[in-house]
Amino acid sequence: MGTCIQLHFALLSLLVFLSLGSSIAQRPFFEANQEDYVLQNEEEQIPYFSTSTSSNQLDTIPIVNPTTPGGTTPTQTPIVNPPAQTNPTGPTITPTTPTTTGGGSWCIASPNASPNALQVALDYACGYGGADCSAIQSGGSCFEPNTMKDHASYAFNDYYQKNPAPTSCVFGGTAQLTTTDPSNGNCHYAASRSTPR
């Protein structure tokens, strides 16, 4: 049995030795075919992609190159810019005594709000909020007293009456609800029929 194994081992070694020598002399089949194909294409000089540019426009889409317009930042001017406090030269308006009867509620500017915060909230109410601020414009029935607090109170209340919910009288903490009528002189604030919740 030992000689049989030795004979098989010898034949296997001879077969491996002969097969290694024959593969070195020849190129692999796929490599040879690939090189022949490349050479054939180089001889025929078949262009895969044209390097010339066409002078015909293939579409009608306009070419737009965006530019930065001067590099300036857009600015917005406030809707209401009350002028500096002046002494009235016309007839003096006598304020009426505010009343708490009637059970209405009004949205007014908070006494603790800063002028800048009031201006931002006033711009929102008169702009995007949709409040009618014509009465607090110069010559309007509620222009006097010409203070940021009074103008903001009028705008906040107009917005609140159009959207009567306690959450409509917040304005980033610059407004509050009251049961005291803020109307004075010729300036009348609309009132809701219910008290604040």
C-alpha positions as CSV (number, residue, x, y, z in Angstrom):
1,M,0.0,0.0,0.0
2,G,2.9,2.3,0.6
3,T,4.2,2.0,-2.9
4,C,0.8,2.8,-4.3
5,I,0.7,6.1,-2.5
6,Q,4.2,6.9,-3.6
7,L,3.3,6.2,-7.2
8,H,0.2,8.4,-7.0
9,F,2.3,11.2,-5.4
10,A,4.9,11.0,-8.1
11,L,2.3,11.1,-10.9
12,L,0.5,14.1,-9.2
13,S,3.8,16.0,-8.8
14,L,4.7,15.3,-12.5
15,L,1.3,16.6,-13.6
16,V,1.6,19.8,-11.6
17,F,5.1,20.4,-12.9
18,L,4.1,20.0,-16.5
19,S,1.0,22.2,-16.2
20,L,2.9,25.1,-14.6
21,G,5.4,25.2,-17.4
22,S,2.8,25.3,-20.1
23,S,0.8,28.2,-18.6
24,I,3.8,30.6,-18.6
25,A,4.3,30.3,-22.3
26,Q,0.7,31.4,-23.3
27,R,-1.4,34.5,-22.6
28,P,-4.8,34.0,-21.0
29,F,-7.7,33.9,-23.5
30,F,-9.5,37.0,-22.3
31,E,-6.4,39.1,-22.1
32,A,-5.4,38.3,-25.6
33,N,-8.9,39.1,-27.0
34,Q,-9.0,42.4,-25.2
35,E,-5.7,43.5,-26.5
36,D,-6.7,42.5,-30.1
37,Y,-9.9,44.6,-29.7
38,V,-8.1,47.7,-28.5
39,L,-5.6,47.4,-31.3
40,Q,-8.3,47.0,-33.9
41,N,-10.2,50.1,-32.7
42,E,-7.0,52.2,-32.6
43,E,-6.3,51.2,-36.2
44,E,-9.8,52.2,-37.3
45,Q,-9.8,55.3,-35.1
46,I,-13.4,55.1,-34.1
47,P,-14.2,58.0,-31.9
48,Y,-16.5,57.0,-29.0
49,F,-17.2,60.7,-28.2
50,S,-16.9,63.6,-30.5
51,T,-14.6,66.3,-29.4
52,S,-16.0,68.9,-31.7
53,T,-18.6,71.3,-30.3
54,S,-21.9,71.8,-32.0
55,S,-23.0,75.3,-33.1
56,N,-26.7,74.4,-33.0
57,Q,-28.5,75.0,-29.7
58,L,-30.4,71.9,-28.8
59,D,-32.9,73.5,-26.4
60,T,-34.6,76.8,-25.8
61,I,-33.9,77.0,-22.1
62,P,-32.3,80.4,-21.3
63,I,-29.0,80.5,-19.5
64,V,-29.3,82.5,-16.2
65,N,-26.3,83.4,-14.2
66,P,-27.4,84.6,-10.8
67,T,-25.6,87.6,-9.3
68,T,-25.5,89.2,-5.9
69,P,-27.3,92.6,-6.1
70,G,-24.7,94.9,-4.8
71,G,-24.1,92.9,-1.6
72,T,-26.5,95.0,0.4
73,T,-28.8,93.7,3.0
74,P,-32.5,94.5,2.5
75,T,-34.0,96.7,5.1
76,Q,-37.6,97.2,6.2
77,T,-38.9,100.5,7.5
78,P,-41.3,100.2,10.4
79,I,-44.9,100.8,9.7
80,V,-45.4,103.3,12.4
81,N,-42.6,105.7,13.4
82,P,-44.0,108.2,15.8
83,P,-42.2,111.5,15.8
84,A,-40.6,112.9,18.9
85,Q,-43.0,114.1,21.6
86,T,-44.3,117.6,20.9
87,N,-46.6,119.8,22.8
88,P,-50.1,120.0,21.1
89,T,-50.9,123.4,19.7
90,G,-54.5,122.6,18.8
91,P,-57.4,122.0,21.1
92,T,-56.7,119.8,24.1
93,I,-58.6,116.5,24.2
94,T,-60.1,115.8,27.6
95,P,-59.8,112.1,28.4
96,T,-62.9,110.4,29.5
97,T,-62.9,108.4,32.7
98,P,-62.2,104.7,31.9
99,T,-65.1,102.5,32.9
100,T,-65.1,98.9,34.0
101,T,-68.8,98.4,33.5
102,G,-70.2,96.5,30.6
103,G,-68.1,93.3,31.1
104,G,-65.9,93.8,28.0
105,S,-62.2,93.0,27.7
106,W,-59.5,94.8,25.9
107,C,-55.9,94.0,24.9
108,I,-53.4,96.7,25.8
109,A,-49.7,97.2,25.9
110,S,-48.0,95.9,29.0
111,P,-46.5,98.7,31.2
112,N,-43.3,96.6,31.6
113,A,-42.7,96.2,27.8
114,S,-39.6,97.9,26.3
115,P,-40.1,100.4,23.5
116,N,-38.2,98.2,21.1
117,A,-40.3,95.1,21.9
118,L,-43.4,97.2,21.5
119,Q,-42.3,98.5,18.1
120,V,-41.7,95.0,16.9
121,A,-45.1,93.8,18.1
122,L,-46.8,96.9,16.7
123,D,-45.2,96.3,13.3
124,Y,-46.5,92.7,13.4
125,A,-50.0,93.7,14.4
126,C,-50.3,96.4,11.8
127,G,-48.6,94.4,9.1
128,Y,-48.8,90.6,9.0
129,G,-51.4,90.5,11.8
130,G,-53.9,92.5,9.8
131,A,-55.0,95.0,12.4
132,D,-56.5,98.3,11.1
133,C,-54.0,100.9,12.2
134,S,-55.3,103.8,10.2
135,A,-56.7,105.4,13.4
136,I,-53.1,105.7,14.9
137,Q,-51.7,107.3,11.8
138,S,-51.1,111.1,11.8
139,G,-54.5,112.8,11.7
140,G,-56.3,109.6,12.8
141,S,-58.8,109.6,15.7
142,C,-56.3,107.7,18.0
143,F,-53.1,109.4,16.9
144,E,-53.1,111.4,20.2
145,P,-51.7,110.7,22.7
146,N,-48.7,110.0,20.4
147,T,-46.8,107.4,22.4
148,M,-45.6,104.0,21.6
149,K,-47.6,102.5,24.4
150,D,-50.9,104.1,23.3
151,H,-50.4,103.2,19.6
152,A,-49.4,99.6,20.4
153,S,-52.4,99.3,22.7
154,Y,-54.8,100.4,19.9
155,A,-53.2,98.0,17.4
156,F,-53.1,95.1,19.9
157,N,-56.8,95.6,20.8
158,D,-57.8,95.8,17.1
159,Y,-56.0,92.5,16.4
160,Y,-57.5,90.9,19.6
161,Q,-61.1,91.9,18.7
162,K,-60.7,90.3,15.2
163,N,-59.2,87.1,16.9
164,P,-61.0,87.0,20.3
165,A,-59.0,84.4,22.2
166,P,-56.7,85.0,25.2
167,T,-53.8,83.7,23.2
168,S,-54.4,86.5,20.7
169,C,-53.3,89.1,23.3
170,V,-49.7,88.0,24.0
171,F,-47.5,89.6,21.3
172,G,-44.3,88.1,22.8
173,G,-45.1,89.2,26.3
174,T,-45.7,92.9,25.4
175,A,-49.5,92.8,25.8
176,Q,-52.1,92.0,28.5
177,L,-55.8,91.7,28.8
178,T,-57.8,94.2,30.9
179,T,-61.4,94.8,31.9
180,T,-60.9,98.6,32.0
181,D,-61.9,100.5,28.9
182,P,-58.7,102.2,27.5
183,S,-60.8,104.6,25.3
184,N,-60.2,108.3,25.7
185,G,-61.5,111.5,24.0
186,N,-62.3,110.7,20.4
187,C,-60.4,107.5,20.5
188,H,-62.7,104.6,21.1
189,Y,-61.4,101.0,21.5
190,A,-63.7,98.2,20.4
191,A,-64.6,95.8,23.2
192,S,-65.4,92.1,23.3
193,R,-68.6,91.0,25.0
194,S,-66.9,88.5,27.3
195,T,-64.4,88.9,30.1
196,P,-60.9,87.5,29.7
197,R,-60.4,83.9,30.8
